[in-house]
Amino acid sequence: MKLWPPDWSNAYQAKERWPHGEIGMLENVSMHELLDRCIFLHVKHDVFYYVGSMYFDDRASSMMVYTFLKSVVGRSIAEIGDLDVSHLL
């Protein structure tokens, strides 16, 4: 299953207009208290805000990636995608 980059969506545009790929700036990262294996990425691209999600098999992996992504809020998704995260494995 592909995790990066997430598929982006929003409530203000038709699905056909949603962007694809490493777009925008990471504005926030969140998790829902009942979905402890899912991370939500909030990005701004052009004038719109989008949300993408990443699902993991276990809570430990999701927490590790969540902590990493919180540390890079404010950077572009493309820049984050280029980072070496092998130290997280």
The first five atom37 places (N, CA, C, CB, O) and aatype in JSON, in Angstrom:
{
  "aatype": [12, 11, 10, 17, 14, 14, 3, 17, 15, 2, 0, 18, 5, 0, 11, 6, 1, 17, 14, 8, 7, 6, 9, 7, 12, 10, 6, 2, 19, 15, 12, 8, 6, 10, 10, 3, 1, 4, 9, 13, 10, 8, 19, 11, 8, 3, 19, 13, 18, 18, 19, 7, 15, 12, 18, 13, 3, 3, 1, 0, 15, 15, 12, 12, 19, 18, 16, 13, 10, 11, 15, 19, 19, 7, 1, 15, 9, 0, 6, 9, 7, 3, 10, 3, 19, 15, 8, 10, 10],
  "atom_mask": [
    [1, 1, 1, 1, 1],
    [1, 1, 1, 1, 1],
    [1, 1, 1, 1, 1],
    [1, 1, 1, 1, 1],
    [1, 1, 1, 1, 1],
    [1, 1, 1, 1, 1],
    [1, 1, 1, 1, 1],
    [1, 1, 1, 1, 1],
    [1, 1, 1, 1, 1],
    [1, 1, 1, 1, 1],
    [1, 1, 1, 1, 1],
    [1, 1, 1, 1, 1],
    [1, 1, 1, 1, 1],
    [1, 1, 1, 1, 1],
    [1, 1, 1, 1, 1],
    [1, 1, 1, 1, 1],
    [1, 1, 1, 1, 1],
    [1, 1, 1, 1, 1],
    [1, 1, 1, 1, 1],
    [1, 1, 1, 1, 1],
    [1, 1, 1, 0, 1],
    [1, 1, 1, 1, 1],
    [1, 1, 1, 1, 1],
    [1, 1, 1, 0, 1],
    [1, 1, 1, 1, 1],
    [1, 1, 1, 1, 1],
    [1, 1, 1, 1, 1],
    [1, 1, 1, 1, 1],
    [1, 1, 1, 1, 1],
    [1, 1, 1, 1, 1],
    [1, 1, 1, 1, 1],
    [1, 1, 1, 1, 1],
    [1, 1, 1, 1, 1],
    [1, 1, 1, 1, 1],
    [1, 1, 1, 1, 1],
    [1, 1, 1, 1, 1],
    [1, 1, 1, 1, 1],
    [1, 1, 1, 1, 1],
    [1, 1, 1, 1, 1],
    [1, 1, 1, 1, 1],
    [1, 1, 1, 1, 1],
    [1, 1, 1, 1, 1],
    [1, 1, 1, 1, 1],
    [1, 1, 1, 1, 1],
    [1, 1, 1, 1, 1],
    [1, 1, 1, 1, 1],
    [1, 1, 1, 1, 1],
    [1, 1, 1, 1, 1],
    [1, 1, 1, 1, 1],
    [1, 1, 1, 1, 1],
    [1, 1, 1, 1, 1],
    [1, 1, 1, 0, 1],
    [1, 1, 1, 1, 1],
    [1, 1, 1, 1, 1],
    [1, 1, 1, 1, 1],
    [1, 1, 1, 1, 1],
    [1, 1, 1, 1, 1],
    [1, 1, 1, 1, 1],
    [1, 1, 1, 1, 1],
    [1, 1, 1, 1, 1],
    [1, 1, 1, 1, 1],
    [1, 1, 1, 1, 1],
    [1, 1, 1, 1, 1],
    [1, 1, 1, 1, 1],
    [1, 1, 1, 1, 1],
    [1, 1, 1, 1, 1],
    [1, 1, 1, 1, 1],
    [1, 1, 1, 1, 1],
    [1, 1, 1, 1, 1],
    [1, 1, 1, 1, 1],
    [1, 1, 1, 1, 1],
    [1, 1, 1, 1, 1],
    [1, 1, 1, 1, 1],
    [1, 1, 1, 0, 1],
    [1, 1, 1, 1, 1],
    [1, 1, 1, 1, 1],
    [1, 1, 1, 1, 1],
    [1, 1, 1, 1, 1],
    [1, 1, 1, 1, 1],
    [1, 1, 1, 1, 1],
    [1, 1, 1, 0, 1],
    [1, 1, 1, 1, 1],
    [1, 1, 1, 1, 1],
    [1, 1, 1, 1, 1],
    [1, 1, 1, 1, 1],
    [1, 1, 1, 1, 1],
    [1, 1, 1, 1, 1],
    [1, 1, 1, 1, 1],
    [1, 1, 1, 1, 1]
  ],
  "atom_positions": [
    [[0.84, -1.18, 0.0], [0.0, 0.0, 0.0], [0.89, 1.25, 0.0], [-0.95, -0.01, 1.21], [1.88, 1.31, 0.72]],
    [[0.52, 2.2, -0.79], [1.27, 3.45, -0.9], [0.89, 4.38, 0.26], [0.99, 4.14, -2.27], [-0.29, 4.62, 0.51]],
    [[1.91, 4.89, 0.95], [1.66, 5.83, 2.04], [2.04, 7.26, 1.67], [2.41, 5.41, 3.27], [1.41, 8.21, 2.13]],
    [[3.07, 7.42, 0.84], [3.58, 8.76, 0.55], [3.64, 9.02, -0.93], [4.96, 8.95, 1.15], [4.09, 8.15, -1.68]],
    [[3.2, 10.14, -1.37], [2.42, 11.12, -0.63], [0.98, 10.64, -0.46], [2.45, 12.49, -1.34], [0.5, 9.84, -1.27]],
    [[0.3, 11.11, 0.57], [-1.1, 10.69, 0.75], [-1.97, 11.23, -0.38], [-1.63, 11.18, 2.1], [-1.58, 12.15, -1.1]],
    [[-3.14, 10.66, -0.51], [-4.15, 11.21, -1.41], [-4.79, 12.4, -0.7], [-5.23, 10.13, -1.83], [-5.12, 12.3, 0.48]],
    [[-4.96, 13.5, -1.41], [-5.47, 14.74, -0.82], [-6.94, 14.92, -1.13], [-4.68, 15.95, -1.32], [-7.4, 14.55, -2.2]],
    [[-7.68, 15.49, -0.18], [-9.09, 15.77, -0.4], [-9.48, 17.04, 0.35], [-9.98, 14.57, 0.05], [-8.79, 17.48, 1.27]],
    [[-10.6, 17.61, -0.06], [-11.2, 18.71, 0.69], [-12.7, 18.74, 0.41], [-10.55, 20.08, 0.32], [-13.19, 18.03, -0.47]],
    [[-13.41, 19.54, 1.16], [-14.87, 19.59, 1.04], [-15.33, 20.7, 0.11], [-15.49, 19.78, 2.4], [-16.54, 20.9, -0.04]],
    [[-14.42, 21.41, -0.51], [-14.78, 22.61, -1.27], [-14.63, 22.48, -2.77], [-13.96, 23.75, -0.8], [-15.03, 23.37, -3.53]],
    [[-14.05, 21.38, -3.21], [-13.83, 21.19, -4.64], [-14.35, 19.82, -5.06], [-12.33, 21.34, -5.0], [-14.45, 18.9, -4.25]],
    [[-14.66, 19.7, -6.34], [-15.01, 18.4, -6.88], [-13.78, 17.49, -6.81], [-15.55, 18.52, -8.34], [-12.65, 17.96, -6.96]],
    [[-14.01, 16.21, -6.6], [-12.91, 15.25, -6.48], [-11.94, 15.32, -7.67], [-13.46, 13.84, -6.36], [-10.74, 15.12, -7.5]],
    [[-12.46, 15.6, -8.83], [-11.61, 15.67, -10.03], [-10.6, 16.81, -9.96], [-12.48, 15.85, -11.26], [-9.61, 16.8, -10.7]],
    [[-10.82, 17.77, -9.1], [-9.93, 18.94, -8.99], [-8.93, 18.81, -7.86], [-10.75, 20.2, -8.79], [-8.06, 19.67, -7.7]],
    [[-9.02, 17.74, -7.06], [-8.08, 17.55, -5.97], [-6.69, 17.3, -6.53], [-8.51, 16.38, -5.05], [-6.55, 16.56, -7.5]],
    [[-5.68, 17.91, -5.96], [-4.32, 17.72, -6.46], [-3.75, 16.35, -6.08], [-3.4, 18.83, -5.93], [-4.26, 15.67, -5.2]],
    [[-2.7, 15.99, -6.76], [-2.02, 14.71, -6.51], [-0.53, 14.99, -6.31], [-2.25, 13.7, -7.68], [0.01, 15.96, -6.83]],
    [[0.1, 14.13, -5.55], [1.55, 14.22, -5.4], [1.98, 15.01, -4.19], [0.0, 0.0, 0.0], [1.22, 15.24, -3.25]],
    [[3.23, 15.42, -4.23], [3.86, 16.13, -3.11], [3.59, 17.63, -3.25], [5.39, 15.86, -3.06], [4.43, 18.39, -3.74]],
    [[2.42, 18.03, -2.8], [1.97, 19.42, -2.98], [1.88, 20.15, -1.64], [0.6, 19.46, -3.68], [1.67, 19.53, -0.6]],
    [[2.05, 21.44, -1.69], [1.74, 22.29, -0.55], [2.71, 22.25, 0.61], [0.0, 0.0, 0.0], [3.75, 21.6, 0.58]],
    [[2.31, 22.98, 1.64], [3.07, 23.1, 2.89], [2.32, 22.37, 3.99], [3.31, 24.59, 3.27], [1.09, 22.47, 4.09]],
    [[3.05, 21.63, 4.8], [2.44, 20.93, 5.92], [2.07, 21.94, 7.0], [3.4, 19.84, 6.49], [2.95, 22.58, 7.6]],
    [[0.78, 22.09, 7.25], [0.28, 23.06, 8.22], [0.07, 22.44, 9.6], [-1.03, 23.65, 7.72], [0.27, 23.09, 10.62]],
    [[-0.33, 21.16, 9.62], [-0.63, 20.5, 10.88], [-0.65, 18.99, 10.68], [-1.99, 20.99, 11.45], [-0.82, 18.5, 9.56]],
    [[-0.46, 18.26, 11.77], [-0.55, 16.8, 11.77], [-1.42, 16.45, 12.97], [0.89, 16.11, 11.86], [-1.24, 17.0, 14.06]],
    [[-2.37, 15.54, 12.77], [-3.25, 15.19, 13.87], [-3.58, 13.7, 13.85], [-4.54, 16.01, 13.82], [-3.39, 13.0, 12.85]],
    [[-4.07, 13.25, 14.99], [-4.58, 11.89, 15.13], [-5.9, 11.98, 15.89], [-3.54, 10.95, 15.88], [-6.07, 12.85, 16.74]],
    [[-6.81, 11.09, 15.57], [-8.06, 11.01, 16.29], [-7.87, 10.01, 17.42], [-9.24, 10.59, 15.35], [-7.23, 8.98, 17.23]],
    [[-8.43, 10.29, 18.59], [-8.2, 9.43, 19.75], [-8.71, 8.01, 19.55], [-8.87, 10.03, 20.96], [-8.22, 7.1, 20.21]],
    [[-9.67, 7.8, 18.66], [-10.19, 6.45, 18.41], [-9.53, 5.77, 17.22], [-11.67, 6.51, 18.18], [-9.75, 4.58, 16.98]],
    [[-8.73, 6.5, 16.48], [-8.03, 5.95, 15.32], [-6.53, 6.06, 15.56], [-8.44, 6.69, 14.0], [-5.87, 6.88, 14.93]],
    [[-6.0, 5.26, 16.43], [-4.6, 5.42, 16.84], [-3.6, 4.85, 15.84], [-4.39, 4.77, 18.15], [-2.39, 4.87, 16.11]],
    [[-4.07, 4.36, 14.71], [-3.15, 3.9, 13.66], [-3.31, 4.71, 12.38], [-3.4, 2.41, 13.36], [-2.88, 4.29, 11.31]],
    [[-3.91, 5.88, 12.51], [-4.14, 6.76, 11.36], [-3.64, 8.17, 11.68], [-5.64, 6.79, 10.97], [-3.92, 8.71, 12.75]],
    [[-2.9, 8.74, 10.74], [-2.39, 10.1, 10.87], [-3.04, 10.95, 9.79], [-0.82, 10.14, 10.76], [-3.15, 10.53, 8.64]],
    [[-3.46, 12.15, 10.18], [-4.04, 13.09, 9.23], [-3.05, 14.23, 9.01], [-5.4, 13.64, 9.74], [-2.57, 14.84, 9.96]],
    [[-2.75, 14.51, 7.75], [-1.87, 15.61, 7.37], [-2.71, 16.72, 6.79], [-0.78, 15.14, 6.36], [-3.55, 16.48, 5.92]],
    [[-2.5, 17.92, 7.26], [-3.24, 19.09, 6.81], [-2.27, 19.99, 6.06], [-3.92, 19.85, 8.01], [-1.26, 20.44, 6.61]],
    [[-2.58, 20.26, 4.78], [-1.68, 21.06, 3.96], [-2.44, 22.23, 3.34], [-1.03, 20.19, 2.86], [-3.66, 22.2, 3.19]],
    [[-1.68, 23.25, 2.98], [-2.21, 24.36, 2.2], [-1.49, 24.35, 0.87], [-2.04, 25.73, 2.95], [-0.26, 24.31, 0.8]],
    [[-2.28, 24.4, -0.2], [-1.75, 24.41, -1.57], [-2.54, 25.46, -2.34], [-1.85, 22.99, -2.25], [-3.76, 25.37, -2.46]],
    [[-1.82, 26.43, -2.87], [-2.46, 27.59, -3.5], [-3.37, 28.25, -2.46], [-3.29, 27.17, -4.79], [-2.87, 28.66, -1.4]],
    [[-4.65, 28.36, -2.71], [-5.55, 29.02, -1.75], [-6.4, 28.01, -0.98], [-6.45, 30.01, -2.47], [-7.23, 28.41, -0.16]],
    [[-6.22, 26.72, -1.23], [-7.05, 25.7, -0.61], [-6.3, 24.9, 0.45], [-7.59, 24.77, -1.66], [-5.08, 24.77, 0.4]],
    [[-7.06, 24.39, 1.4], [-6.54, 23.47, 2.41], [-7.0, 22.06, 2.06], [-7.0, 23.87, 3.84], [-8.13, 21.85, 1.64]],
    [[-6.11, 21.09, 2.25], [-6.4, 19.7, 1.96], [-6.01, 18.83, 3.14], [-5.67, 19.23, 0.68], [-5.18, 19.21, 3.97]],
    [[-6.63, 17.66, 3.2], [-6.29, 16.68, 4.23], [-5.93, 15.37, 3.53], [-7.48, 16.48, 5.23], [-6.59, 14.95, 2.58]],
    [[-4.87, 14.75, 4.02], [-4.48, 13.43, 3.57], [-4.35, 12.54, 4.78], [0.0, 0.0, 0.0], [-4.18, 13.02, 5.9]],
    [[-4.44, 11.24, 4.58], [-4.33, 10.32, 5.71], [-3.35, 9.2, 5.4], [-5.71, 9.74, 6.08], [-3.17, 8.8, 4.25]],
    [[-2.73, 8.71, 6.46], [-1.79, 7.6, 6.37], [-2.21, 6.58, 7.42], [-0.29, 8.08, 6.59], [-2.38, 6.92, 8.59]],
    [[-2.39, 5.32, 7.0], [-2.81, 4.25, 7.89], [-1.67, 3.27, 8.1], [-4.05, 3.52, 7.33], [-0.91, 2.96, 7.18]],
    [[-1.54, 2.78, 9.34], [-0.45, 1.87, 9.7], [-1.01, 0.6, 10.32], [0.52, 2.56, 10.68], [-2.14, 0.56, 10.81]],
    [[-0.19, -0.46, 10.29], [-0.6, -1.74, 10.85], [-0.55, -1.75, 12.38], [0.28, -2.84, 10.32], [-1.27, -2.52, 13.02]],
    [[0.28, -0.91, 12.96], [0.41, -0.92, 14.41], [0.55, 0.51, 14.94], [1.62, -1.78, 14.84], [0.97, 1.42, 14.23]],
    [[0.19, 0.65, 16.2], [0.21, 1.96, 16.85], [1.63, 2.52, 16.98], [-0.43, 1.87, 18.22], [1.83, 3.72, 16.82]],
    [[2.6, 1.65, 17.25], [3.98, 2.11, 17.43], [4.5, 2.79, 16.16], [4.89, 0.93, 17.81], [5.14, 3.84, 16.24]],
    [[4.24, 2.21, 15.02], [4.68, 2.81, 13.75], [3.99, 4.14, 13.5], [4.41, 1.87, 12.57], [4.62, 5.11, 13.09]],
    [[2.68, 4.19, 13.76], [1.96, 5.44, 13.53], [2.46, 6.54, 14.46], [0.45, 5.22, 13.72], [2.58, 7.69, 14.04]],
    [[2.76, 6.21, 15.7], [3.26, 7.21, 16.65], [4.65, 7.71, 16.25], [3.3, 6.62, 18.06], [4.96, 8.89, 16.41]],
    [[5.5, 6.81, 15.74], [6.83, 7.2, 15.31], [6.74, 8.19, 14.14], [7.66, 5.95, 14.91], [7.43, 9.21, 14.15]],
    [[5.91, 7.89, 13.16], [5.75, 8.78, 12.01], [5.05, 10.07, 12.42], [4.95, 8.07, 10.89], [5.41, 11.15, 11.94]],
    [[4.07, 9.98, 13.29], [3.37, 11.17, 13.79], [4.37, 12.14, 14.46], [2.27, 10.76, 14.8], [4.36, 13.33, 14.17]],
    [[5.21, 11.61, 15.33], [6.2, 12.45, 16.02], [7.15, 13.1, 15.02], [6.99, 11.61, 17.04], [7.47, 14.28, 15.14]],
    [[7.59, 12.32, 14.03], [8.46, 12.87, 13.0], [7.76, 13.99, 12.24], [8.92, 11.76, 12.03], [8.31, 15.07, 12.06]],
    [[6.53, 13.73, 11.78], [5.81, 14.73, 10.99], [5.53, 15.99, 11.8], [4.51, 14.15, 10.46], [5.56, 17.09, 11.25]],
    [[5.25, 15.86, 13.09], [5.05, 17.05, 13.92], [6.31, 17.91, 13.95], [4.65, 16.64, 15.37], [6.24, 19.13, 14.06]],
    [[7.48, 17.27, 13.84], [8.74, 18.01, 13.89], [9.04, 18.75, 12.59], [9.88, 17.07, 14.2], [9.94, 19.6, 12.56]],
    [[8.32, 18.45, 11.52], [8.59, 19.1, 10.23], [7.41, 19.94, 9.74], [8.94, 18.05, 9.19], [7.35, 20.3, 8.56]],
    [[6.47, 20.25, 10.63], [5.37, 21.15, 10.27], [5.97, 22.48, 9.81], [4.38, 21.37, 11.48], [6.9, 23.0, 10.42]],
    [[5.42, 23.01, 8.73], [5.92, 24.25, 8.16], [6.81, 24.05, 6.95], [0.0, 0.0, 0.0], [7.13, 25.0, 6.24]],
    [[7.2, 22.81, 6.71], [8.02, 22.51, 5.52], [7.12, 22.01, 4.4], [9.12, 21.45, 5.86], [5.99, 21.6, 4.64]],
    [[7.64, 22.06, 3.19], [6.84, 21.59, 2.05], [6.77, 20.06, 2.05], [7.45, 22.1, 0.72], [7.67, 19.38, 2.54]],
    [[5.69, 19.55, 1.51], [5.52, 18.1, 1.41], [6.61, 17.51, 0.53], [4.12, 17.76, 0.84], [7.1, 16.42, 0.82]],
    [[7.0, 18.21, -0.52], [8.09, 17.72, -1.38], [9.4, 17.64, -0.6], [8.27, 18.64, -2.61], [10.13, 16.66, -0.72]],
    [[9.68, 18.65, 0.19], [10.9, 18.65, 1.0], [10.88, 17.52, 2.02], [11.08, 20.01, 1.72], [11.89, 16.84, 2.23]],
    [[9.74, 17.3, 2.65], [9.61, 16.21, 3.62], [9.82, 14.87, 2.93], [8.23, 16.25, 4.3], [10.49, 13.98, 3.47]],
    [[9.27, 14.72, 1.75], [9.42, 13.48, 0.99], [10.86, 13.18, 0.62], [0.0, 0.0, 0.0], [11.22, 12.02, 0.41]],
    [[11.68, 14.21, 0.52], [13.1, 14.02, 0.16], [13.99, 13.74, 1.37], [13.61, 15.25, -0.56], [15.17, 13.42, 1.2]],
    [[13.45, 13.86, 2.58], [14.28, 13.66, 3.77], [14.64, 12.2, 3.95], [13.55, 14.17, 5.02], [13.86, 11.31, 3.61]],
    [[15.82, 11.95, 4.47], [16.27, 10.59, 4.8], [15.69, 10.24, 6.17], [17.84, 10.47, 4.8], [16.08, 10.83, 7.18]],
    [[14.78, 9.28, 6.2], [14.16, 8.87, 7.46], [14.59, 7.46, 7.86], [12.64, 8.93, 7.35], [13.93, 6.81, 8.66]],
    [[15.69, 7.0, 7.3], [16.14, 5.64, 7.59], [16.46, 5.46, 9.08], [17.37, 5.3, 6.75], [16.4, 4.34, 9.59]],
    [[16.8, 6.54, 9.76], [17.09, 6.45, 11.19], [15.83, 6.11, 12.02], [17.7, 7.77, 11.68], [15.93, 5.73, 13.19]],
    [[14.67, 6.26, 11.41], [13.42, 5.93, 12.11], [13.1, 4.44, 12.08], [12.26, 6.7, 11.51], [12.27, 3.96, 12.85]],
    [[13.76, 3.72, 11.2], [13.46, 2.29, 11.05], [14.12, 1.45, 12.11], [13.89, 1.79, 9.71], [13.96, 0.23, 12.12]]
  ]
}
